[in-house]
Amino acid sequence: MGYSKKYLPLFLGLAVGIGVFLGSKLDFTNPSAKLFSYNAKKEKLNRLIDYIDYEYVDEINTDSIVDVTVNRILENLDPHSVYIPPEELEGITESMQGDFIGIGVTYYPYRDTISVINTIKGGPSEKSGIKPGDRILMADNDTLYGKSLIQDNLANKLKGELNSQVQLKVYRKGTGIFDVVVKRGRVPLRSVDAAYMLDDQLGYIKINRFAETTYKEFKEQIDKLLDHGANSMVIDLRDNGGGFIAPALKMADEFLKDDVLIMFTKNKKGAIENNFATNKGSFEKGKVYVLINENSASASEIFAGAIQDNDRGIIVGRRSYGKGLVQREMSLGDGSAVRLTISRYYTPTGRSIQKPYTNGNKEYFNEYLERYKNGELQNADSIQVADSLRFITPGGKTVYGGGGIIPDMFVGKDTTRVGETLNYLLRQGVIGRYVFEEELDKKRIYYADLSEETFKEKTVIEDDFAEGFLKYAQRRGVEIELKNYKEVLKKYLKATMAQQLFGTSEFEKIINHDDAMIKKVLSLSKNNE
């Protein structure tokens, strides 16, 4: 039974005290979180919770009291100190580890079944003969079809222990229903979305986050691009919200000379920890371009700041998010964790790029709307800077702190309602579902034998298919007037189709065609030559 709202003020009054109690389980200098020494006040609060648990007249969910208290405490610290409940921690951990244990398919719940969009190349399902378009009906004794199961966490029914086996019942058009045994394995969650040559000299790498595997993926791709003759490099960090700092430092090291400062951190005691480049860099001389936008944050800003402050390359795009706080994840012992801010980081010139958060978390996270209103997403002159936060790089370039990395070369955003709506529908997967349901699922055989190049050169998105999406979106409550955006929608549809057929690399290649930032880089590169 949950606690009544009338008791809420009483229990929230214990917030600070219980927070101190929880704090006794944390070690701010050691992630292993060994217990602090005995403290009578902490013991008193421990007993109080026990008394409420066992003696209070009404049934009280003390776990809920603690959860509410922890969240209230963290909300009053800073926007990035957060509580992670047990049910969310596993997914977050998997994302940042860079892999999980599963069968290796991407899928949609469609028409009451799991419809396979694609199999991970070299993954367990591909090895077992599962193909795109297959319907997974059962996993061992679990039924995976029917309307009542669509909202369930279907992924958990396909996950399991490493090397464990799961028997799937599969339906395939033209074949019927058959059984297949899949041996679960490690399924990679790729950080590098794409790596290819923009022209005969300019390499391009798109990174979606900084996880444990990011640097390894990045190093493999940059070495391949060097083998293909790249003497200039584009690192695309647009919409990269960050992650672990270590991979960003290693990536920056690849571009910076020995003993160059990458960044430094400072904690509450004023202790400074410097991070320097080593002599291991594989690309210390060629031209470097870093793409950022308003969603590039944290580790992305560390990388961009290191390149900019050391006069190593050109930052292209729009002002980045502005997150300059460093968190450490600490276990609370019950499957939950707290991600607590332990220090601030600074770029090599000494600037903090953390944007203000004194007016509360709501205003902090809604700052995008302020940028939209003041016009800075379209015009560099609208970016507000404080002269007191002005810094000078070794090469004499002026840079500013106080709220994100300001690019050297500004490229505005399409902020029209139609442009924003189409981009939102693309990123939220609505276009993906339309492509799958209305095209690929019906014409899978036609596309099965196409190569990436043949698809890219010969596939044309017809007007009626693009206009069909407008009706599809309308049924989902979204009204769109295309006007001058039909070609944009066609590009999104084709890129999404390529992603479902061939993977994210082909998606990025099509999306980047005529992209404003890519065009700016190509122009800069040509002028430099």
N, C-alpha and C positions, 0 to 999 in steps of 0.2 A: 504494500500500500504506500502511495506517495505522501509526502507531508503536506499539510494544509497551508494555503497562502497566508492565513492569519498568523502562522508561526514564523513566516519569512523574515520580518524585521528582527526578531529575537536571534535567529541563527545567523543572519548577516552581521549582527553585532559582534559575533565571534570571529568575523572574517580575518582581522589582522592576527588575532591569536592563533587561529588554526593555520594561517599562512606561516607563522613562525614555526609551528609544529611541523608542517610539511617541509619547511626550509631545513629542519634538522636532518632530513634525509638526503640533503644535497651537499655536494662538495664543489665549490665554484672554481677550484683549481685542478680538480681531478675528475674526469668523466666517469670513473668507476663509482663515484658517489658514496664513499664510506661514511659512516655515521659520525656526527659531531659528538663531542664529549657530553656527559650527562648534564642536564640543566633542569632544575626543579620546576621552572615555569612551563617548559615543554612537557614534562611529566604530568603537570596539573591539567593541561589541555588534553593530553592523551586520556587521562582518567575521565574528564568531562564527556568526551565523545563516547567512552565505554558506558558511562552512566546513562546517557541519552539512549544508547543502543539497547541496554538491558533493563533499565528501570523506568524510563519515561512512560507516562500514562497512555499515550497514543503511539501507534506504529509510526516510526520516523525512518525515512531512508537516509541514513547518515552519509552514504556514498554520494547522494545527490547534493547534500549540504556542502560536502567537501568540494565537489565539482563546481558548484556555483561560486563558492568562495575563491577557489583557485582562479577561475576566469575573471572575477571581479578584481582581484589583486593584480593580475597581469595586465588587464585593460588600463589600469592606472599607472603602469610603468612606461611602456612605449608601444607603438603599433605592431612591433615584430616579436615581442615576447608573448608566446602563446601556449595554451594547454592543448595537448593532443590526446583525445580519448583512445582507449584500447581498440575500438572498432575502426579507427582511422589510421592508427600507427603502422599497421602492417603494409597497407597500400603505399603510404609515404615512404617507408623504408625500402620497399621494392623499387620504387621509382628512382630513388637516389642511389641504390646499389647498382642499378643498371641491368638487372635481370630478375626473373622470377621462375619458379618451377611450374611448368604447365605443358600443354600439348602443342602450342605454337600455331595458333590460328587467330586471324582477325575475323569478326563476325558481327552481324546485326540480328537482333530478335525481330523476325519478319514473318508475318502470317502465322504466328503462334509457334514458330520453330526457330532454332538457331541456324541461320544461313551463313555459310562460310564465304567471306569475301575473298580471302586469300590465305595461303599457308606461308609461314616463315621459311625462307629459303634455308634448306639444310636442317630444318627443325623436325621434331618428332612426328607431326602429322604428315608432312611431306614425305618423310621416309616410309610411313605406313600406307601411303597411297591415297590419302584424302586430297580432294581437289576443290578449287573454288566452285561455288554453286551447290556443293553438297549441303544437305540438311542433317544436323545431328539431333537424333530423336531421344537417345538415352545414353547415360554414362553409368556403367555398371547397373545398379538397380534404381537409379534416379531418372525419373521421367523429365525430359527437357522440352516438352511441347505442351501446348494448351494455354489459354488466355490467363489462367490463374498464376502461371509461373513466369510470365514475361517480366514482371517487376522484381522478381527474385534476383539475388546476386548470383547469376549463372556462372560467372567466372570461378567462383569457389568450388563449384561442382566439377570443374575440369582441372583444378589444381590438385596437388598432392605431394607426396614425398619424392625426392629425386630417385629416378630409376624405377619408381613404382609403375604398375600397369593399370590401364583403365580400358574396359571393353565398351566400345561405342557401337550403337546401332545407328546406321546412316542410311539416308534416302538419297538416291541420285537419279536424275531424269534419264530415262532410257535404260536404266539398270534395275531400279527398284530398291528394296531394302536389303541391306547386308550388314554383317558384323565385321568389325576391325578392332584389333588390339593395338593400342598406342602406349609406348613406353615413355613416361613423362621425362622431360629433360629441362635444362636451363634455356629459357627463352630470353633473348636479349631485348632490352629496351634502349634503342639506339639514341644517342645524343647528337650524332652527326646525321642531319637529314639529307644532305647532298654534298658532293664534292666533284667538281668537274671544271673543265677549261672554258672560260668565257670567250677567249680568243686564243691565238697560238702562243701567247705569253702570259696571260692573266689567269691565275688559278682562283677558284672560288670554293669556300667551305661554309656551310650553314650549320650552326650549332643551336639546338633547341633548349638545352639546360646544361648545368655543370654537375654531373654525377660522378661516382667513383670510376666509371669506365671512360669518361669523356676524353681525358688526355690520351689514353691508349688509342681510342678511335681516331682522334684528331691527328696523332703522330703517323698512324698508318696512312691516312688520306693525304697529308701534306707531303709525305715521302713519295707517294704515287704521282702527285701533281708535279713535283720536282723532276721526276723521271720523264714526265711528259713535256718538259721544257719550260715550266712556269718560272719566270723571273720577277713576277709581281704577284701579290696575294690579296684576295678579298676575304675578310672574316665577317660573316653576316651574323650579328647578334640581335637582330630585330625580334622583339617579342620573347626574348630569352630572360626569364625572371630570376636567373641565378642558380644558386645551389651551394655546393661545396666550394670553398675558397682554393684549396690545394690544386685542383685541376686548372683553375684560371691562372695561378702563379706559374705552373709548369708550362702552360701555353705561352704566356708572356715571355718566359725564359727562352723560348725558341726564337724570338725576334730581337732580344736585347743582348748586348755585349756583357762580358764577364764583369761582375761587381756593380752593375747598374742597379739602383734601387727600384724595386717593382711597386712596393707599397709598405706602409707600416701601420701597426695597431697600437692603441693606447687604452689601458684599462682604468678603473676607478682610482687606483693608487698612483696613476701616472707612469706606470711601467710601460716602456716602449719596446716593441718587438719589430725589428726590421727584416724585410724579405728582399734578398738580392738575387740577381740573375747569376747563373753559373756560366761555365765555358762550353755548355752542351748545345747551344743554339744551332739549329739547322737552317735558319733563314734570317741571318743578321744583317744582310746588306740590301736585299731587294726591296722594292716599294711595297708598302703595306697600306691597305684601306680597311677601315673598320666601320661597318654599318650598324647604327643604333636608332632606336625610336623611343617613344614615351613609355614603352613596356620593357625596355632593357634595364635590368636592375641588378644590384648586389654584385655577384661575381662578374657579370658582364661589364659593370661599371669599373670594377677593379682592373680588368683587362684593358678596356678602352682608356682609362685614366693613365695606366702605365705607358701605353703607346703614345698618348698625347703629351704627357708631361716630360717624356724623354725625347720629344721631337722625332719619334721613330716612324710615324705614319700620319695619315690624314683620316680624321673622324668625319664620316658623312652621315647626314640624316637629320634627326630632331633631338631636342634635349631629352636625356634619359630620365628614368624614374626618380632617382634621388634616394637611394637606400645605402647609408654608410655605417650601419650597425652590424656587429658580428654576433651571431647566436651560437650557443652550444646546446645540444639536445641532451637532457638528463632524465634518466628513468625515475619514475615515482614508485616503482616496486609492485604495481598491480596491473601491468600491461599498458599503462598510460605513460606519458612523458611530458616534460615541460621544455620548451625551446626558449632559453633565457638569453637576453642580450648581455654579453660579458665585456665588450669593448667596442670602440669605434675604429674604423680604418681611415687612413689618409693616403692620398695619392702622393707620388714622389715629390711634388712641389710643396706638400704640406697642407693641401686643402681637404676639407671634409665635404663630401658631396651629399650628405644627409639633408633632406628637406625638413623644414620645421614641422613639429607635431604637437605644439603647445596648445592648439585649439581643439584637441581631441581626435580620436581615431576616425570618426565619421568624415570630418573635413579633410583629414589626411588622405584617406583612401578615395575621396571624391575630387581630388585635386585635378584630375583629368578634365573635369567639367570647367574648372576655372581656366585651364589652358585653352580649352575650346572657345570659351567666351571671350577671352582677351586677345584671341587671334594668333597666339604663338605657334599653333600647329600649322599655320599657313605662312607666317611671316616671321623671319628671324628677328626683326626689329622690335617685335612685341615681347621677346624674352626679357624678363625683369632680372637685373643683376644688381648686386650691392658692391660699390667701389671698395668697401672695406674688406671684401672677400676676393680681392684681385691678387693674382699670383703671376709670376713670370717664369717661363721655362728656361732651361739653359740656353736655348736658341733664340731667346728674346720674345717668344710668343706670349700673349696675354691669355690667361685662363681664369675661370671663376669657380669658387666653391659655393656652398650654401643650398644646393638643390639640383643634383644631376650633372652629367657631363654635357656641356654645350658643344655641338659639333663645329669643326673647322669649316665644313661646307654644308650649308643648310639645304634640305630638300623638304618642301611642304607636303602636307597630307591632303588627300581628297576628303573634305569634311562635309560634302553635300549629303543630304539625307539618303539618297539612293545609293551613293558610294558606301556610306557607313553601313547601311542595311545589308547590301550584298556581301560586304566583308564580314559582317557579323554572322550571316547565314552560312558563309563558307567555313568560318572558324568553329561554329557550333555544330557542324556536321549535317545541317539540313540539306545542303546541296549534295552531300555525299549520299544521303538516304535516297534522294530523288534519282540520282545517277544509278544507284544499285537497283532500286525497285523498278524503274521505268526503262532501263536500257540493258545493263549488264546481266541482270537475272533472266531477262527474256532472250538475250542474244549472246549468251555465253559462248556457244560453239563458234560463232563468227569471229569473236575476238581471241579465241584460244591460241591460234597459230600466228598471231601478229607479233612482230618484234617491236622493240621500243622505237626504233628509227622509222619503221613502216607506219606505226601508229601515229607518230608525231608528224610525219610528212603527208599522210593520206587521209587521216580522219578529219572530217569536217563536221562541225556542229551546225545542224540546219536550224532555220528560224523557228520551225514548229516545235522543235525540241526545247529551244530556249523559252519560247512562249508558253509551252506546257509547264515549265517550272513556275511561272507566275500563278497559274491556277493551283499548282501543288502548294505553293507558299500561302496562297489565299485561303485554302482549306485549313491551314494552320494559323490563321489569324494575322498574316502579314500581307499588307497591300504594297505592291511595288509598281511604280510607273517608270518603265525603262528609259524612254526618251533616247538620250545619247549613250545609254549604258548597255545596249544589246551586245556589243562586241566584248565588253568586260565580262558580262555574264557567260558568253560563249567560251571565253578563255577559262573562267572558273570551272565550267562544266567539263571542258576537255582536260584540264589539269587534274580534276578530281577523278575522272575516268582513268587517267594514266596512273594515278596513285593506287587505285584499287586493282589495276591490272599488273603494274610493275613496281610500285613502291614510291616512297617519298622523294627520291632523287628525281624521277621523271616529273613528279608534281612541281617541284621547285624550278626545274628547267622551263616548264611552260609558264608558270606564274611569273618568273623573272623576265620573260620576253616583254620588252617595252616597259619594264619596271623603271620608275623615275630615278631611284637611287642607283640601280645598275647602269642606267644610261649616263648618269653623272660620273660614275667611276670610270666607265669606258672613255668618256670625254677627257677626264683628268689624265688617265693613263696615256691616251694618244698625244695630249699636249706635252706631257713629260718626255715622251719619246722625241 
